[in-house]
Amino acid sequence: MTAPRRVTIITPVYNEQDSLPAYVEAVRGTLLSRSDVEYEVLLVDDGSQDLSWAMIERVCAEDARFRGI
């Protein structure tokens, strides 16, 4: 049996508190549902002035496939 492919998705985040939840759900619903690929999603906060970082922390606490930087 072959090991699953590993893919890292790097997503820059800057003041995206309004669109981040929809993005996370879209990633979970499409990409992460595939069993033939292991995914890791890096959410990179680029100095947001809104609640983006707090949302990133919450997503990472709920789903180990997401990491915040």
C-alpha positions as CSV (number, residue, x, y, z in Angstrom):
1,M,0.0,0.0,0.0
2,T,1.3,3.4,-0.9
3,A,1.6,6.1,1.6
4,P,-0.8,9.0,1.0
5,R,0.6,12.1,-0.6
6,R,1.2,15.1,1.7
7,V,0.2,18.6,0.7
8,T,0.7,21.8,2.6
9,I,-1.6,24.7,1.7
10,I,-0.2,28.1,2.7
11,T,-2.8,30.8,3.1
12,P,-1.9,34.4,3.9
13,V,-4.5,36.1,6.1
14,Y,-4.7,39.9,6.5
15,N,-7.9,41.4,8.0
16,E,-10.0,38.5,6.9
17,Q,-12.2,38.0,9.9
18,D,-15.3,38.2,7.7
19,S,-14.2,35.8,5.0
20,L,-12.0,33.4,7.1
21,P,-14.9,31.2,8.4
22,A,-16.2,30.5,4.9
23,Y,-12.7,29.8,3.6
24,V,-12.0,27.3,6.4
25,E,-15.3,25.5,5.8
26,A,-14.7,25.3,2.0
27,V,-11.2,23.8,2.7
28,R,-12.6,21.3,5.1
29,G,-15.5,20.4,2.8
30,T,-13.5,19.9,-0.3
31,L,-9.8,19.4,0.1
32,L,-9.6,17.8,3.5
33,S,-12.4,15.3,2.8
34,R,-10.1,13.4,0.4
35,S,-8.6,10.2,1.9
36,D,-5.8,9.8,-0.7
37,V,-4.0,13.0,0.4
38,E,-2.9,14.2,3.8
39,Y,-3.4,18.0,4.0
40,E,-1.9,20.6,6.3
41,V,-3.2,24.2,6.1
42,L,-0.9,27.0,7.3
43,L,-2.9,30.2,8.1
44,V,-0.3,33.0,8.1
45,D,-1.5,36.1,9.8
46,D,0.2,39.1,8.1
47,G,-0.3,41.6,10.9
48,S,-4.1,41.8,10.8
49,Q,-5.7,44.6,12.8
50,D,-9.0,42.8,13.2
51,L,-9.9,39.5,14.9
52,S,-8.3,37.3,12.3
53,W,-5.6,35.9,14.7
54,A,-8.2,35.0,17.3
55,M,-10.2,33.1,14.6
56,I,-7.0,31.4,13.4
57,E,-6.3,30.2,17.0
58,R,-9.9,28.9,17.3
59,V,-9.7,27.0,14.0
60,C,-6.3,25.4,15.0
61,A,-7.7,24.4,18.4
62,E,-10.6,22.7,16.7
63,D,-8.8,21.0,13.8
64,A,-5.2,19.8,14.0
65,R,-4.8,19.9,10.2
66,F,-4.7,23.7,10.5
67,R,-1.7,25.7,11.9
68,G,-1.5,29.3,12.6
69,I,1.7,31.4,12.1
